[in-house]
Amino acid sequence: MKIFSTASDLSLALAADRASGRSIGFVPTMGALHQGHAALVRQSAADRAITVASIFVNPTQFNEGADLAAYPRTPEADTELLRECGCTYLYLPTVEDVYPGGMEVNPVAHLEFGSFTTRMEGSSRPGHFAGVVQVVSRLLDIVRPEVLYLGQKDYQQVAVVRRMVELLRLDVDVVAVPTVREPDGLAMSSRNRRLSTEERRAAGKINHHLAVVAAGLRAGWPARELERLALKGMREQPLLAPEYVEVVDGDTLQPYQDGEPVRELVVATAVRVGDVRLIDNRIALRANP
């Protein structure tokens, strides 16, 4: 695995690979890697000749300065994990290399996403998705992959990035890789390491409530009632403070209306466990292809 700290050097190496007909997959990360990230890299390595991963803690997508400061950074362990998973190139840039004109320069600020960015995470974290779109568009411009691999755990983020690709008419496929979970069902996340022993035990209940909602949807129970019951159940756990539980149409992220036809039916949640905010989701139903 080769490590690049500048976009110019990475682009030069990728240009040579592209000229020789090699296909490129890309996995953008913010580091503090775990087996969820490893699944993305392994999927890309299995599908593509070249796999590029980036580690960049993007300041523009944090609306809480304390959250940015607390974000874990483990570059040595991250590098070793990427090497073991078959990563070809690691892009490890500075803020100045990603944003050479300054973070206030945002060529995609004009894009309109409507409810994709105003609901759920959008209402809880103002400005977050603007930062995500800004950095992903910049990274795609540098790497120019055939396929972008993202984790299903960040379902809304995947939907926003897909919409960005559509609006910009970019020639890249977006692949969502299924969430990797701990033995008790907790979605793997870099934030999990910030949980105390008691908080970690309580966090394992989040997936249980999502699974119950998903099962209820498959059985034909009303979506709003299932949301209410999941919120009530989590609030009864002393260490869980859910911000939302929403059943949505996976394509539009609009609230699901009972009985309407959808390609993908999703239940998503954000829950504070002590000082740590966790997100997760379950795909309840998929239409037959």
Secondary structure, DSSP 8 states (H G I E B T S, - for coil): -EEESSHHHHHHHHHHHHHTT--EEEEEE-S---HHHHHHHHHHHHH-SEEEEEE---GGG-S-HHHHHHS---HHHHHHHHHHHT-SEEE---HHHH-TT-TT--TTTT---THHHHSTHHHHSTTHHHHHHHHHHHHHHHH--SEEEEEGGGHHHHHHHHHHHHHHT-S-EEEEE---B-TTS-B--GGGGGS-HHHHHHHHHHHHHHHHHHHHHHTT--HHHHHHHHHHHHHTSTTEEEEEEEEEETTT--B--TT---SEEEEEEEEEETTEEEEEEEEEEE---
